[in-house]
């Protein structure tokens, strides 16, 4: 089964229910299958139990923050190649570099426009970006 014929599974890890709901709504409207976790510990456990095709991780969470979670993910052989998108309110260059150093493949700053979220998810998951995705304006 190719990536084009099956739904791409995304694990969204964020403690804010509104952010998880928004991310789910945007990505499911584009055909992704979205699962959720409320903190880094739960996200790591869920990812280890059934590795997703893409991780979307918030930085500031209780119990285990996003940086710690991504560092732990990258130490696991089953997860080291899973692409990760970090979404945060932190917008300085140092924050972007810290996200990348922790294991993120890409970094977006909240609030995230739906087009940016979809295009980032498509690019990171290997899904074509030219099959109906609107280009950001």
JOHU-V167652 format. One line per field, one symbol per residue. ss: DSSP state (H for helix, E for strand, L for the rest). phi: phi as a letter, one per 40 degrees, with the letter a starting at -180 (. if undefined). A space follows every 10 residues. Layout:
BEGIN
ss: ???
phi: ???
END
This chain:
BEGIN
ss: LLLLLLLLEE EEELLLHHHH HHHHHHHHHL LLEEEEELLH HHHHHHHHHL LLLEEEEELL LLLLLHHHHH HHHHLLLLLL LLEEEEEELL LLHHHHHHHH HHLLLEEEEL LLLHHHHHHH HHHHHLLLLL LLLLLLL
phi: .cdccbcccb bcbacccccc cccddccccc gcbbbbacac ccccccccca dccabbbccc acgacccccc ccdcccdcbd cccbbcbacc bcdccccccc cchccaabbc cccdcccccc cccccgcdcc bhccccb
END
